[in-house]
Amino acid sequence: MMQEETLLQHLEELAGKLEIFVRDENISMDETSVTGGLCRVEGQYIVILNSKANVEDKIQVMIKALQQFNLDDIYIKPAVRQLLE
């Protein structure tokens, strides 16, 4: 299994191939734990990651976001593709 930081980097690169912006934001909401998610602003998809979230949580947000897209025609490292299926 690859390192979490490396996996997150691969997921962010995949998002870039899909023209999805990935932003690390300081999300602070009273007494809630928000890790981020996918949104669409003026036709542009954006994945917002809570900068305070740990790497594992960021990976889960990225996986959930990327699963919304057709990834069939994009080369993805086998270890990363397995997580997306």
Beta strands, then each sheet from edge to edge (+ up, - down):
strand 1: 21-25
strand 2: 36-41
strand 3: 44-50
sheet 1: 1+ 3+ 2-
end
